[in-house]
Amino acid sequence: MIRVVLTGHGTWASGAKAGLDMVAGERDCLQAVDFDGDTNSLTLRLKEVLEGTDPVFVFCDLAGGTPFQVAALTCRGRDNAWILAGASQPMLLEILPMLESGQDPADLMQTAMRAGHDGIRLLSLTGQK
């Protein structure tokens, strides 16, 4: 099974996980690693949760931020890890039920990115009273 690790600034990861748990139910394959500003602590925690040989998706809040950089360094050399920045609930909700489907992980990440894009909506209330 593909494991999913959420990481980001502050409590973004645990907050995102709590929302996913509420909407889709708790899943053993989903873990959150928050970043409180201590890079060493983040590195140790990510190394711990990324241990093993199972394929892993790491979803980060921001491209180029410390959680993204640490995840990239931690996953370096693995051929079964994918790191996606700019993560959102729509992309995660789309792929969580598919993690055990046997689909190619690279295809699942493409599905996640499409769902993230398609999940963007604008409600304009301009001119309404």
C-alpha positions as MATLAB code, in Angstrom:
seq = 'MIRVVLTGHGTWASGAKAGLDMVAGERDCLQAVDFDGDTNSLTLRLKEVLEGTDPVFVFCDLAGGTPFQVAALTCRGRDNAWILAGASQPMLLEILPMLESGQDPADLMQTAMRAGHDGIRLLSLTGQK';
ca = [
       0.000    0.000    0.000;
       1.107    3.556   -0.679;
       1.644    5.606    2.465;
       0.833    9.335    2.590;
       2.771   11.804    4.717;
       1.590   15.386    5.142;
       4.085   18.041    6.179;
       4.050   21.799    6.330;
       4.571   24.937    8.345;
       3.045   25.239   11.791;
       0.178   22.810   12.287;
      -0.813   22.700    8.610;
      -0.167   18.942    8.383;
      -2.086   17.905   11.499;
      -4.903   20.291   10.587;
      -5.132   18.872    7.065;
      -5.129   15.339    8.479;
      -7.886   16.208   10.950;
     -10.017   17.534    8.094;
      -9.378   14.439    5.983;
     -10.186   12.170    8.927;
     -13.482   14.009    9.404;
     -14.529   13.811    5.759;
     -13.069   10.474    4.643;
     -12.534    8.584    7.895;
      -9.271    7.802    9.630;
      -6.715    5.852    7.619;
      -3.632    4.046    8.885;
      -1.696    4.989    5.756;
      -1.972    8.743    6.494;
       0.470   10.532    8.812;
       1.080   14.183    9.631;
       4.424   15.787   10.483;
       4.191   19.417   11.593;
       7.095   21.882   11.402;
       7.474   24.103   14.471;
      10.608   25.878   13.235;
      13.085   23.245   14.442;
      14.622   21.806   11.273;
      16.488   19.057   13.153;
      13.294   17.833   14.770;
      11.484   17.875   11.421;
      14.316   15.923    9.798;
      14.300   13.254   12.518;
      10.512   12.889   12.454;
      10.369   12.649    8.644;
      13.160   10.053    8.626;
      11.164    8.062   11.170;
       7.864    8.119    9.273;
       9.512    7.577    5.876;
      11.347    4.443    7.012;
      10.550    1.269    5.146;
      10.228    0.133    1.579;
       6.581    0.941    0.877;
       5.887    3.565   -1.769;
       5.250    6.943   -0.181;
       3.613   10.191   -1.220;
       4.732   13.295    0.665;
       2.317   16.209    0.376;
       3.732   19.591    1.424;
       2.101   22.956    1.919;
       4.576   25.095   -0.056;
       7.167   24.476   -2.751;
      10.621   25.509   -1.632;
       9.738   25.805    2.063;
      11.694   24.010    4.766;
       9.264   21.042    5.025;
       9.480   20.561    1.250;
      13.293   20.803    1.261;
      13.691   18.425    4.196;
      11.303   15.922    2.585;
      13.277   16.114   -0.666;
      16.570   15.494    1.144;
      15.086   12.700    3.223;
      13.666   10.940    0.148;
      16.773   11.379   -1.974;
      17.861    8.066   -3.435;
      14.447    6.415   -3.086;
      12.808    5.330   -6.300;
       9.385    4.937   -4.698;
       8.814    8.385   -3.187;
       6.911   11.288   -4.704;
       6.818   14.784   -3.197;
       4.070   17.212   -4.107;
       3.942   20.845   -2.989;
       0.843   22.993   -2.878;
      -1.240   20.185   -1.411;
      -4.967   20.632   -0.907;
      -7.889   18.682    0.516;
      -9.476   18.023   -2.915;
      -6.349   16.284   -4.200;
      -5.984   14.168   -1.085;
      -9.671   13.235   -0.946;
      -9.481   12.144   -4.586;
      -6.602    9.713   -4.174;
      -7.050    8.343   -0.641;
      -9.591    5.720   -1.769;
      -7.278    4.751   -4.660;
      -4.125    3.997   -2.656;
      -4.770    0.255   -2.627;
      -6.018    0.076   -6.220;
      -2.708   -1.052   -7.662;
      -2.607    1.966   -9.952;
       0.770    3.282  -10.950;
       1.857    5.795   -8.268;
       2.940    8.336  -10.897;
      -0.575    8.174  -12.392;
      -2.096    8.675   -8.948;
      -0.006   11.805   -8.470;
      -1.257   13.128  -11.817;
      -4.801   12.421  -10.616;
      -4.050   14.319   -7.403;
      -2.765   17.342   -9.305;
      -5.827   17.410  -11.586;
      -8.130   17.152   -8.553;
      -6.281   20.002   -6.867;
      -6.725   22.179   -9.930;
     -10.363   21.171  -10.405;
     -11.075   21.836   -6.721;
     -10.456   25.563   -7.119;
     -13.698   27.534   -7.191;
     -14.481   31.233   -7.018;
     -17.749   32.494   -5.602;
     -18.053   36.152   -6.444;
     -20.504   38.117   -4.353;
     -19.707   41.401   -6.066;
     -22.802   43.505   -6.544;
     -25.004   41.406   -4.283;
     -26.920   43.006   -1.442;
];
